[in-house]
Amino acid sequence: MAKPYLKPNLSAESWAEAALDAIARGGVSALVVEPLAKELGVTKGSFYWHFANREALLDAALELWERRETEAVFAKVRREDPRLRIEALFREVTGNRRTSPLYLALSTASNDPRIGSAVRRVAERRLAFMAECFTALGLGEEDARRRAIMAHALYLGMLQLQRDARHALPRAGEVQRFVEEAVALLTPG
């Protein structure tokens, strides 16, 4: 007989998603199986059906995060005009409420080799994508890379402000203008 409180179609990705939420809320130390099972409305047995241990769940969560923070984001912002692509990327990565605390939590825990590797891969992929955008605007390779670094530094600074001084950031209605101004500072002509 099926137990109504069990969710029979709970996938490994559902666990990974819940793990990312837990990390965003409380850092990597908040990734604890029993509370996640309770949150998902399942038993710990469901966890062990998908994962051997907490580290395997962390690996799955990092893989999901990495995929979403690179190729999935780039697919959303892909446009013909590289300037609009840069604007869309800024809006996409700064407009998601979970993105900021999750990125900060993972980067804070980057002394763990697995987490550090994932954070570095995401940063490198973002830098490469931004450099491609700046190159498409007519900049040379070195200048495009330098501007990509500045853009990423601006993004990281915004994450810090979202956490530490939210009041200093533009209000919801001003974000578009802020993004346009930031892109104008970073792009030629």
N, C-alpha and C positions, 0 to 999 in steps of 0.2 A: 504494500500500500504506500502510495506517495505521500510524503510529508509536506503539507502546504507551505510551511515556512522555509523550505529549501527551494532555492532557485536552480532548477535543473540545467538551465542553459548558461549558467555563469561561466564565462570563458577566462582563459589565462589573461587575455587583454583587459577584461573587466578588473581582475586583480591588479594588473599593472597600472591601470587608470586610478584605482583606489589608492595604490601606493604613491603615485604622483601627487594626488590630493593630500595625502597624509604628510608627505615631504614638504609640500607648499605651505601647509598649515604649521608644521612644527619642526621642520628640519629632518635630516636623515634619521636621527634618533627616534623620530615619531613613527618610523616604519616598523610596526609591531603586528605580528600576524593575528593574534586573538582580537584586538580591537577592530582590525580591518574586517575580519570575518563577521563580527557583530554588526558593523556598519553595513556590510553587504547582505546581511540577513541569512548567512550560511554558517555551517560548522567549519571547524579547522580542517576537517576531512576534505572539504572542497579545495582548500589550499594545497594539501598534500597530493591531491589528484593531479594538480597542475605543476607543482614545484617541489623540489627535494628539500629546500630550506629557504630561509629569508634571503640569503645571498642570491639565489636563483631568481627570486622575485625582484630584488633590486636590479639584477641584470636585465630582466624583462622590462622593468620600468624605465631604465636608462635607454634601452633600445627604442622603446616607444617614444620617449621624450626626444631622443636624438632625431628620429625620423620626422616627428612633428615640427621640430624647431629648424629643420633644414629643408628637405625636399618638399614637405607638405606646405610650409610657409612660402617657399619660392614658387610653387605651383599656383598658389593663390594670387601672388603679386606679378606674375609673368604678364608683361605688356610689351607692346612694340616700342613705346617711348621709354628709354632708360631712365629719364628724369622722373617720370610717373611711377616707374618700377621702384625707384629709391623711396619716393614719398609713400607708396603703398606698403613697402617693407617697414618703414618707420611706424606707420599707423598700425600695421598688423602686430608687430612685436611689442608696441607700447600700449595697445588697446585691450589686451587680454588680462583680466584681473589675476589669473593664476600664473601667467608667464613670469611676472616680476618676482614674486616670492619664491617660486620654484627655481628660477635661474640663480637667484641669490643663495638659496639653501644649498643647491648643488655646488656652486662655485666655492661656498664656504667650506664644504666638505671635500674639496678637490685634492686634499692630501691622501685620500683613499685612491689607490691607483686606478681602479675601475671608474670611479666617478671623475677623477681628474682627466682620464683619457677621453671620456664622453664629452666633458666640458670643453676640452681642447679641440676635439673634432668639430663640435658645433661652432665654436669661435672661428676656427680655420675655414670651415665651409661658408660661414656668413661673410668672412673677410673676402674670400674668393668670389662669392656672388656679388658683393658690393664692388669689388675691383672690376669685375666683368661689366657692371653697369657704368662705372666711371670710364672705362675704356671705350664703351659704346658711345659715350658722349664726346669722344675724340681725345681723351687724355692718353699720354704715354703710360707704359706699364708701371714705371716707378711712381709717377704722380698718382695714378689710379690706386695703387696699393696704399700710398700714404693717405689719400683721402678716405679710403675704405677703413683704415685704422682710426682716423678721426671720427668717422661716422659711428663705428663700433664703440669708441670711447664715449661719444655722446649718448649712445643708447645705454651703456653701463652706468653712466652718471645719472641718467633719468631713472634707472632702476633703483639706485641708491636713494635718490630723492623721493621716489614713491614710498620707500620704506622709512626713511629718516626725516623727511621734511615735505610731506605731501602738499602742504599749504603753499609751497614755493612753485609748484608746477602749474601750468596753465589749466584753467577750468575746462570742463567738458566741451563747452562751446568754442573755446579758443584753441583747441588742440590742432585742428586743421591748419590754422594760420601759423601756429608754432612750427609744425612739421614743414610747411612751405618755406618758412624763414630759415630753418635749419638746413634744408636741402639747398636753398639759394646760397647759403654761406659755403656749402661744400662743393657745389657744382660750378663749372666754368660758364661764363657769359650768361 
